[in-house]
Amino acid sequence: MFTIQDIETVQRQWADGVIEIGRLKNNFKHCREAAVDFLSRYYAYDKGEVLFKPTLASRNPFRLSKEAALSYFIGGNPEFSEDKGFALRPWASIKFSHGGVLFYRDTAAAMGEYTFITAEGMEVLAEYTFGYRDYGDAQPRIYLHHSSLPYK
């Protein structure tokens, strides 16, 4: 069973991983390696199905494979020409704010807002729902990720 501390820890680690990918953007080999490791560490693509609807994807809004998710984070895949590499911004910090968290057996669902902050201090607010599951190694992995910009 997960605790709120487990979810908050994995969210901080997820945020640090996105920031690290952006920090490495000038060395594409290391950037790509970091992004692949990030996906393996925080998403369940290597364990089963993942439902991923990223914030800034419209032509291909659902990223059901690891390669499709990789393209969203670092770009460079001609099958997903809209992707510019979300993690390459780079982001200076990312802060999660919970609207609510539910726990059920080996899963947890968290919903709320996260704020992405650039080095210049510009803030981008998005809304998220993440579903986490324990696949037997006590590492919460995302099997559901839906993110969107707030309705205006």
Beta strands, then each sheet from edge to edge (+ up, - down):
strand 1: 51-53
strand 2: 91-104
strand 3: 107-118
strand 4: 123-134
strand 5: 140-148
sheet 1: 1+ 5+ 4- 3+ 2-
end
